[in-house]
Amino acid sequence: MDKLIFTHFKTRPVKVGHLTIGSNAPVVVQTMCTEHTENVPAVVEQIISLHKAGAELIRVTVPSLKDAEHVVEIKKLLKKKYHDVPLVADVHHFGSEIAVKTAGVMDKIRINPGLFVFKKPSGKLEYSRSEIEQELAEIEKALLPVIDTCKKHGTAMRIGVNHGSLSERLKVMYGDTPQGMVESAVEYLKICERHNFRDLVISLKASNVLVMIDANRLMVERMKKEKMNYPLHLGVTEAGAGQSGRIKGVVGIGTLLAEGIGDTIRVSLSEDPINEISVCYDLLQTLKLRRTKLELIGCPTCGRTRYNLPPMLTKVEKEFSHLNNLSIAVMGCIVNGPGEMADADYGIMGQGPNTVAVFRGQTLIKPNVSQDQAIEVLREVIQKDGKWLEPGNR
């Protein structure tokens, strides 16, 4: 089976620089700079490093008006030292002013609805209709110059809702819930639509994986009712580091992708952001959404295995990792091996003590091969089939 069985939520295409997010475009992998924005040379070097590692879209924080000037310098220096890379300006407080300044320079801006129009906590327990309408009017007034600037420069906008920073009004009305997150996004979407601006991406992020999943599912259902189809950026925020952080990100993002939801992703880790990129691509390859490297299938082994399988798996990965057009299986024995490696292009399967058989698909090519010769035999088969590429020439 080449693809998972799901109906993809078909979204509208949104241009971000030379990239397209949504529609039939591949899921876009993104990450975020950790260097301080005022350190322009360091930010540029990090962008170059991240882009070379596979990041297709890179976000830079813009916490102040002074930093809005720095992103102009970042863009110029990046083009001079490397080449243009699609960049996102991350805007939180003082949203309107900073967003207007950066929307003319960056390829996309991200605003947080919960912080875009700053409101001091009031302690209200309920809001009247007139108070709700007044607050929405304030949001529209602040957002309109940003919309106009985005339209003028062809800049996309992400409406990035965070579970931890919902506005006081929405928490009073809906509680600290996925529904409140959806309502926050929809308010901004409707304002943008009233002003004929639809180059929009949505995100609904939470540190709680279940909240993040529920919010995105609800968002899709709400968009269907509203006849909207905006691309979704998926991520679990504040996921942490190490194995725990990776599992949180993969479970949240992977669950939704498997259900046909999601157009761009970031696996957020409390580490060097370069570490996020390989996790994203591994996730996409596992779900058959992107193919970026060798597909390796490995038997967990049991008492039936009569050759040293773990080192063989390591050798296969080392010798053939550059063949991103192929899948190779390393199986323990003939009991489950043939069926479980059925989708692989090639396979090595245990046959007897310290011996293996080499397969092309499910066809036996060479039996009774010493485990020490298996790698060379497999290489010869791949070369004979015309599928071999020298490292660096893929």
N, C-alpha and C positions, 0 to 999 in steps of 0.2 A: 504494500500500500504506500503510495507516494505522498498522499496528503491526508490530514485529519479530516474527519467528517464533521463539518460545521458550516453554517451559513454565515458568511462574513457580513457584518453590518457595513454596508457600502456607504462610504462617506464622500464628501465633496473634496476635490483636490485643492490644496492650499500651497502656493509657491512660497518658499523661503530661500532666497538667493537662487541658486541653480537647482535646489532640491524641490521635490514635491512630496508633501505629506498628505496621505489620504488617497481615496479612490483605489486604483489598482497598483499604486506605487509600492515598492518593498517597504517593510517596516523600517523606519529611520532610527538609527542608534545615536543617542546623544549623551553628553556628560556636561560637567560644569567645572570651570576654573576654580582653583583654591587659592591662587596667588592674589594678593591685595591689588585692587584695580588701579590704585595710584602708582604702583610699580609697573609701569607700562612695558619695559623690556622683558620683565619676568613673565608677565601675562602672555605676551606674544610668544615667547619661547615655549610656554606651557601649551598654548593653542597649537603650535606647530607639532609638538611632541604627541599631543592627543590625536590630532588629525592623522599623523603618520601611523598611529596605532590602530586607526579605524573609526574614530569618532567622526560622524558625518555632520553633526550639528553641536555647537559648543556654546554654553551659556556663560555670561560674565555678569557678576553682580554690580549693580549701580545704586549704592545706598545713599548717595548725596548728589547735589547739583554739580559739585566739583568733579565727581566721578563721571558725570555725563560728558564732561569735556575730555576726560581721559579716554573714553571709548572712541572718540574721534581719533585720538592719537594712536590708539591700539589698531584701529582699522587701517590707518595710513602705513604704520610701521609693518604690519602683517603683510600688506600687499608688496611693500618694498623688499622685505627679507624672504618672503615665501610666495604666496599667492592668496587670492581671496578665499576665505573659508566662511561658510554660513554661520553667523553669530547671532545670539539672542541676548538682549539686555534684560536683566532681572530687576524689576522695579517693585518696591514695597511702599514705604512711607513717602510722603510728598509726591504721590503717584503721578498726578497730572503734569506737573512741571518737568519732572525727570523724564517721563514717558514722551512728552513732546520733544524734548531735546534729543533723545536717543532714537526716536522713530525715524528721524531723517537720515540716520547714519547706519543703524543696525538693520539686519534682515528681518528681525522679528523682535517684538517686545513681549515680556511677560508681566502681567499685572495680577495682584492678589486682591480680589474683591473685598475681603475682610479688612484690608488695610489701605485701600486706595483712597478713600475719603475718611480721614481720621476723625473719630468720635471719642470723646472722653466717656468712660463708663458713667451711666446715669442712674443705675439701680432700678430702672423701670421694670415693672412686672407685667405690663401689657402695653400695646401700641394701638392708638386709634387709627382709623382709616386715613384721616387727614395727616397724622404724623408719618404714617407709612408713605403716603404720596409725597410729602415734603422731602423725606429722606431720598426717595427715588429721584425726585427732581434735582436734588443736590448732586447725586451721582451722575445723572445725565449731563448736567452743566459742566462737571469736572471732566467727564469722559469725551465730550464732543470735540474739544480741540485735539485730543489724542487721535480720535477717529479721523478727523480731517487731515492730520499730518500723515497718518498711515496710508490713507487713500492717495494723497499727493505723491508719496514716495514709493508706493507699492510694498509697504511693510506689513507683514503679518502680525497678528496679536494672539498671544495665549492668555486665556482667562483661566488662571491657575488657582483653584480653590484649595485651601488647606483646612483639614478638619480642626486643627489647633488654633485657627485664627478666624473663625466665623464672626461676623459682626454681632454686636449685642442684640440688635433687633431680630436677627434670624434665630439666634439662640433662644430668645424669649418666645418667638412664634413657633419654632419647630423643635426646639431642644438641640442638644449637641449630637445631631443625628445625620445619617447619610441623606435623608430627605432635605435637611437644612442646607447641606452642601450643594445638592442639585438646584434648590431654589436660588441659592447665591449665584450659581453659574447662569441660570436661565434669565435672571434679572438683567445681567450684563449683556447676554446674547440678544435679548429683545430690544435693548437700547441700541445696540449696534445695527440690528436689522432695520429699525425705524429710520436710521440714517444711511441705509443702503450699503453697509459695510459687512462683508461676509468672509473676509480672509482671516478666519478664526480657527483656533485650536483650543480644546478644552482639556483641563486636567482636574481630577478630584483625588487628592492625595491624603493619606493618613499614615500614622505609624502603626496603627492597628490594621492588620492585613484584612480581617473580615469586614471592617468598616470600609476600607478602600474598595474591596470587591463589590460590596453591596451598593456603594455610591455610584460606581461606574455602570453596574447593571441598571440601576434606577435611572441614570442619566440617559442611557440608550432608549429605555422605554419612554421617558419623557420626550426625548427628541422625536421619536416616532409619532407621538401624539401631537406634537407641535409642528410636525412636518419639517424638522430640522435634520441635518446630516453632517454635523461638523466632526472633523477628525479628533481622535482622543489620544492624549499623551498619558501613558501609564507609568506609575511609579509608586513605591512604598517609601514614604519619607522617614527620616530618622531611623533607618533600619539597623544601623550599627555597623559592625565590622566583622571580619572573619567568616566562619561558616554560618553563624547565626544570621548575620546581615545578608549573606547571599541567599540563604534559604527563604527568608522573609520576602526578599525582592522577587525571587523566582516563583514562589508560590502565588503571590499576589498577581504579578504580571502574567505568569504562565497560565493561570486559571482563566483569566479574561481572554488572552490570545487564543486559547483552545476553544473558547466559546465564540470566536469571531469578532472580538472587541479589541480595538487598539490599532493605532497607526504609527506611533513613535514611542520609544521606551527609554527609560533611564533606570538602571539598577544602582540606587544611591548607596554608597558605602562610606563609612568614616575612615577612609584610607586615601592613598594617592588615587585620584580619579582615573588614572590609566588602568587601574585594576578592574574598573567597572566594565570596560569595553569587551573583554574576552567573555565575561559572564553573559552579557547581552547577546553576543553572537552564538555562544553555546546554547542559550535558551532558544533563540530563533531557529538554529539548526535542528535542535531536538524536536521542535514542532513543525519541521519541514517548511519553514517560512523564508529562510535564507540558507544558502549553501556557501560557506566560506572556507571550509577546510575538510580534510579527510574525515569521513564518517567511520568511526571505529566501533565495532561490536565485540564485546569481550565476555566470555563465559565466566561466571563466578567461581567455577571449579567445585569438585566434590571428590569423593573417594574413587570415582571411576576414572579420573584423569591420571594417565600414566606417563605424562611428560611434564616438564617444568613450564607451566603456562604463563605465570606472571612475567618472567623475563622475556618470553616470546612476545607478549602484548607490548611491552616496553620497546622492544626492538622494532616491531612493526610500526609503532607510532613514530619512532625516531627516523626510520628509513623511508617511510612513505607519507609523512605528514604533509608534504608539499603537494600531494596529489588531491587537490580539493574537488576534483571531479569524480572521485571514486569512494566506494565504501568497502571495507575489508573486515572480515570476521575472524576472530581467533577463538576456536571452540575446544572444549575439553575432550569430548568423546562422541561416538557415533549414535548414542542413544537419543539425545536431544539436538545434537549439532546440526544435522541436515535441515530440520524444520526451523530452528531458531536463527539460522544464517541465510534463510531463503531470500531475503531482500538484499543481501550483500552482492557486490560485483565479483569479489574474490574471497576465498576463505582458506584458513589453515585449521585442520581438525585432527585431534588426537586419534591415533590408530592403534598403537601398541606401546610397549615400554620404550620411551625415548624416540618414538617415531610418530610422524604425522602424515596426513594426506593433504594435497593441495587441490583446491577446487576453483573453477570458473563458474560463478553462480552456483547451481546445484549439480554441475557436471564435474565428475572426478577427472582431474588432469594427470596427476601423478601420485600413486600410492607409495607407502613405505619409504618416506623421505626422513632421513635422520634429522632430528630437531636442529642440529647445528647447521644443516644445509637448507633449511626451509626458507629463510629470507632470500637467499640467492635464487632458489627455484622460483619463488613467487615473483621476484623481480624479472626473471627471464620470461615468464608467462605474460606479464603485463607489457613488457617490451615487445614481445612477439605480436601481441594484440594491437600494438600501435597506440597504447594509452599512457606510455611512460613520458614524463616530462622531467628534464633536469632541474634540480633545485634552482630557484631564481628565475625560471623561464615560464612560470605558470601565468 
